[in-house]
Amino acid sequence: MPERLHNLALDLQRRLRQDPPEN
């Protein structure tokens, strides 16, 4: 069931995008 993996990847990407750049 790749759907679960896809959802997880989306959540991770969204979290990374929301997080401010530490650079």
MMTF fields as JSON, N, C-alpha, C and O atoms, coordinates in Angstrom:
{
  "mmtfVersion": "1.0.0",
  "mmtfProducer": "UNKNOWN",
  "numBonds": 91,
  "numAtoms": 92,
  "numGroups": 23,
  "numChains": 1,
  "numModels": 1,
  "chainsPerModel": [1],
  "groupsPerChain": [23],
  "chainIdList": ["A"],
  "bondAtomList": [4, 2, 8, 6, 12, 10, 16, 14, 20, 18, 24, 22, 28, 26, 32, 30, 36, 34, 40, 38, 44, 42, 48, 46, 52, 50, 56, 54, 60, 58, 64, 62, 68, 66, 72, 70, 76, 74, 80, 78, 84, 82, 88, 86],
  "bondOrderList": [1, 1, 1, 1, 1, 1, 1, 1, 1, 1, 1, 1, 1, 1, 1, 1, 1, 1, 1, 1, 1, 1],
  "groupList": [{"groupName": "MET", "atomNameList": ["N", "CA", "C", "O"], "elementList": ["N", "C", "C", "O"], "formalChargeList": [0, 0, 0, 0], "bondAtomList": [1, 0, 2, 1, 3, 2], "bondOrderList": [1, 1, 2], "singleLetterCode": "M", "chemCompType": "L-PEPTIDE LINKING"}, {"groupName": "PRO", "atomNameList": ["N", "CA", "C", "O"], "elementList": ["N", "C", "C", "O"], "formalChargeList": [0, 0, 0, 0], "bondAtomList": [1, 0, 2, 1, 3, 2], "bondOrderList": [1, 1, 2], "singleLetterCode": "P", "chemCompType": "L-PEPTIDE LINKING"}, {"groupName": "GLU", "atomNameList": ["N", "CA", "C", "O"], "elementList": ["N", "C", "C", "O"], "formalChargeList": [0, 0, 0, 0], "bondAtomList": [1, 0, 2, 1, 3, 2], "bondOrderList": [1, 1, 2], "singleLetterCode": "E", "chemCompType": "L-PEPTIDE LINKING"}, {"groupName": "ARG", "atomNameList": ["N", "CA", "C", "O"], "elementList": ["N", "C", "C", "O"], "formalChargeList": [0, 0, 0, 0], "bondAtomList": [1, 0, 2, 1, 3, 2], "bondOrderList": [1, 1, 2], "singleLetterCode": "R", "chemCompType": "L-PEPTIDE LINKING"}, {"groupName": "LEU", "atomNameList": ["N", "CA", "C", "O"], "elementList": ["N", "C", "C", "O"], "formalChargeList": [0, 0, 0, 0], "bondAtomList": [1, 0, 2, 1, 3, 2], "bondOrderList": [1, 1, 2], "singleLetterCode": "L", "chemCompType": "L-PEPTIDE LINKING"}, {"groupName": "HIS", "atomNameList": ["N", "CA", "C", "O"], "elementList": ["N", "C", "C", "O"], "formalChargeList": [0, 0, 0, 0], "bondAtomList": [1, 0, 2, 1, 3, 2], "bondOrderList": [1, 1, 2], "singleLetterCode": "H", "chemCompType": "L-PEPTIDE LINKING"}, {"groupName": "ASN", "atomNameList": ["N", "CA", "C", "O"], "elementList": ["N", "C", "C", "O"], "formalChargeList": [0, 0, 0, 0], "bondAtomList": [1, 0, 2, 1, 3, 2], "bondOrderList": [1, 1, 2], "singleLetterCode": "N", "chemCompType": "L-PEPTIDE LINKING"}, {"groupName": "ALA", "atomNameList": ["N", "CA", "C", "O"], "elementList": ["N", "C", "C", "O"], "formalChargeList": [0, 0, 0, 0], "bondAtomList": [1, 0, 2, 1, 3, 2], "bondOrderList": [1, 1, 2], "singleLetterCode": "A", "chemCompType": "L-PEPTIDE LINKING"}, {"groupName": "ASP", "atomNameList": ["N", "CA", "C", "O"], "elementList": ["N", "C", "C", "O"], "formalChargeList": [0, 0, 0, 0], "bondAtomList": [1, 0, 2, 1, 3, 2], "bondOrderList": [1, 1, 2], "singleLetterCode": "D", "chemCompType": "L-PEPTIDE LINKING"}, {"groupName": "GLN", "atomNameList": ["N", "CA", "C", "O"], "elementList": ["N", "C", "C", "O"], "formalChargeList": [0, 0, 0, 0], "bondAtomList": [1, 0, 2, 1, 3, 2], "bondOrderList": [1, 1, 2], "singleLetterCode": "Q", "chemCompType": "L-PEPTIDE LINKING"}],
  "groupTypeList": [0, 1, 2, 3, 4, 5, 6, 4, 7, 4, 8, 4, 9, 3, 3, 4, 3, 9, 8, 1, 1, 2, 6],
  "groupIdList": [1, 2, 3, 4, 5, 6, 7, 8, 9, 10, 11, 12, 13, 14, 15, 16, 17, 18, 19, 20, 21, 22, 23],
  "secStructList": [7, 2, 2, 2, 2, 2, 2, 2, 2, 2, 2, 2, 2, 2, 2, 2, 2, 2, 1, 7, 7, 7, 7],
  "xCoordList": [0.838, 0.0, 0.875, 1.214, 1.218, 2.087, 1.353, 1.963, 0.053, -0.708, -0.23, -0.093, 0.017, 0.455, 1.813, 2.058, 2.676, 4.018, 3.914, 4.595, 3.052, 2.886, 2.404, 2.883, 1.467, 0.938, 2.047, 2.147, 2.864, 3.958, 4.95, 5.408, 5.268, 6.222, 5.652, 6.378, 4.375, 3.753, 3.825, 4.142, 3.531, 3.559, 4.973, 5.163, 5.937, 7.334, 7.714, 8.31, 7.355, 7.695, 7.024, 7.639, 5.766, 5.033, 5.713, 5.867, 6.111, 6.74, 8.066, 8.398, 8.806, 10.113, 9.906, 10.674, 8.88, 8.615, 8.166, 8.542, 7.364, 6.864, 8.012, 8.058, 8.939, 10.071, 10.908, 11.206, 11.281, 12.079, 13.5, 14.031, 14.111, 15.485, 16.466, 16.506, 17.247, 18.198, 19.463, 20.312, 19.596, 20.789, 20.802, 21.731],
  "yCoordList": [-1.215, 0.0, 1.268, 1.803, 1.716, 2.904, 4.167, 5.224, 4.057, 5.269, 5.8, 7.008, 4.883, 5.293, 5.992, 7.017, 5.42, 5.992, 7.388, 8.325, 7.495, 8.785, 9.835, 10.97, 9.446, 10.382, 10.81, 11.982, 9.871, 10.185, 11.138, 12.1, 10.867, 11.719, 13.132, 14.115, 13.226, 14.551, 15.3, 16.488, 14.596, 15.226, 15.723, 16.824, 14.899, 15.277, 16.517, 17.463, 16.487, 17.623, 18.895, 19.961, 18.776, 19.946, 20.48, 21.689, 19.563, 19.982, 20.684, 21.709, 20.116, 20.704, 22.093, 23.016, 22.231, 23.532, 24.549, 25.72, 24.092, 25.001, 25.461, 26.611, 24.53, 24.887, 25.994, 25.923, 26.988, 28.104, 27.656, 26.773, 28.237, 27.868, 28.235, 29.377, 27.268, 27.531, 28.187, 28.636, 28.248, 28.836, 30.333, 31.017],
  "zCoordList": [0.0, 0.0, 0.0, 1.055, -1.17, -1.295, -0.887, -0.725, -0.724, -0.364, 0.992, 1.186, 1.914, 3.263, 3.146, 3.782, 2.327, 2.175, 1.553, 1.968, 0.558, -0.126, 0.873, 0.879, 1.702, 2.706, 3.657, 4.021, 4.048, 4.978, 4.312, 4.927, 3.078, 2.35, 2.225, 2.373, 1.957, 1.821, 3.146, 3.187, 4.211, 5.54, 5.85, 6.366, 5.529, 5.811, 4.993, 5.509, 3.712, 2.845, 3.356, 3.384, 3.756, 4.237, 5.506, 5.681, 6.379, 7.64, 7.325, 7.92, 6.386, 6.039, 5.434, 5.704, 4.628, 3.976, 5.024, 4.966, 5.978, 7.004, 7.906, 8.343, 8.173, 9.039, 8.393, 7.2, 9.145, 8.613, 8.294, 8.968, 7.299, 6.912, 8.009, 8.467, 8.419, 9.508, 8.952, 9.723, 7.646, 7.048, 7.281, 6.852]
}
